[in-house]
Amino acid sequence: MSDIKNHDKKRHTCLDAFRYFPRHNTLLLWSIIFLFLSIPIGILLTLLAQVIMVGREAAYALSREGLGPESQEYGSQLINCDVLICSCWISGILTLLYAVISLYNISVLTSLMYGKFPWYYENWNSIRQNINQLLVDSGIRNLSIKQQLEYMTDLQKNEIANHYRGIDFISESV
């Protein structure tokens, strides 16, 4: 009886997504965590590069005026500062770019898992439509549902049997 009520829902709930898509939901949660970690870390790394650059320029200016140390070791320290500045800049920019990628990943996963009216083709996003078009082009969609099930693993058949309603032979074939 509860399956019939769930079938008439206009939208998936969070509990449906946790139950039906555990791997995707785990990826979504990790993407959200990494997004909130990567933004401040990227900003801190780029700010650290700026601070090191200011300190390096101040030390270089003091050495040119004759107020700083004059040794070979000081020259290698300037090179080490340059390497640290470059590595902080590169790491900070890559971390901020990963935040953008993570944001895109979050938007794709939420549109796949929490889409409104997921059974209507017109409401599908482009990824879902492209995958469906691959199945149509390969001829798999022309097969009966029983024949399409033969292409799936037992785990996939069990997952479909848990949430697909209206077809009895899915649970019989598992």
N, C-alpha and C positions, 0 to 999 in steps of 0.2 A: 504494500500500500504506500509506503514512504517513497518507493522508487517512482511511482506514478506522480506523486507530488513534486519530486525533484525534477522529473522530466518536463514539467510545465513551467519551470522557473524561467524567467526572462534573462537571467544573468547567473554566471557561476559565483558562488560565494567563496570566501577565503578557505573555508573548511573543505569545499570541493577541490580546490587547487592543491591543498596539502595532501589530500587523500589520493587524487588521481595523478598528480604530477610531482611526486616527491623529489626526483632528481632536479627537475627544472626549478622547483621551489627552493631547493638548497642552493643552486646556482644563483638564483635571484637574491637570496639573503646574503650570500658571500659578496655579490656585486655591490649591494647596498653598503655593506660593512667596508669594503675596499674603497668605495666612493668617498665615504665620510673620513676614511683614514688618508687617502691619497691627496685630497685637496689641501689640508693643513700641512702635510709633510712636504708637498711640492712647493707651497708658498714659503715654508721655513727654509728649505734648501736654497731657493733663489734669494731670499733675504740674507742668508748666511754667506752666499757668494758676494753679495753687495758689501756686507760688513768686512769680509776678508779683503776685498778689493780696496776699500777705503783705508784699512790698516796697512796694506801693502804700499799703497801710494804715499801714505804719511811716512812710513819707514824709508821709502826710496827718496822722498824729498829731504828728509833729515840727513841721509847719507850723502846726498849731493851738496848739502850746505856744510858738510864736515862735522855735523853733530852726531851722526850715527856711527856704528862700527865699520871699520874698513878691513875686512878680511875675506878670504875665499869662502869661508863658511857662511858668511852673510849672503854671498851671491847664490849659493846653493839653497839657502833658505828662501830667497826670492823666487827661485825656480819652483821650489816646493809649494810656495803660496800660489803661484800661477797654476800649477797642476791641481791644487785643491779648489781654486776658483773655477777652473774649467769643469772639474768633476761635479762640483755643486751645481753649476749651471745646467750641465747635461742631465744630471739626475733629477733636478727639480723640474726641468721642462718635460722630460720623459714621464715623470710621475703625474704632472698635470695633464699630459696627453692621455695617460692611462685613465685618468678621471673622466675624460671625455668619452673614451671607449667604454668605460664602465657605465656611464650614463646611457649610452646607446644600447648597451647590453640590457640594462634595466628596462628601457622602453620597449625593446623587442620582446623580452620575456613577459612583461606585464600585458602587452597586447596579445600575446599568444595564450596566456593562461587566464586572464581575466577579461577576455573580449566580450562585448555585448552581442547577444544572439550568435554564439559560435557556430550554430548549425546553418546559418544563412551565408551562402557564398558571397553575396554582395558586401557583407560586412567584414570579410576576411582581409587581413593585411597582405601586402605583396609577397611576403615570404611563404605564407600558407598557400596563396594562389599559385606561386611558382612551383611549389612542391606538388600540388595537385595536378598542375599541367604536366609535370614530369611523369606522373602516374598515368595520365591520360595518353601522353605521347608513347609511353612504353607499352601500352595495351593492357595494363593491369586493371584499369577501371572498367574495361570491357568484360572482364571475367565476372563470374558470380561471386557473391560474398564468401561462399564456402571455398572457392578456388583462391580468392584473395587471402583467406586465412591460412592457406597452406604455405604461403611465403613468409609467414611470421614464426617467430620462435615461441616456445611454450610460455615463456615469461610475458611476451607481448599479448598472447592469447588470454592469459590469466588477467592481465591488466584491463584488456577490453571487456572481458566477461564481468569484471567488477563494476564497470560504469556504463556499458552499452546496454540499452534497454530495448526490448521489443523483438529480439531475435533469440529464439531458444536454442538453436543448434550451436551457438558459440559455446555455451557452457557444456553442451554434450560432446563437442569435439575436443575439449580440453582434458 
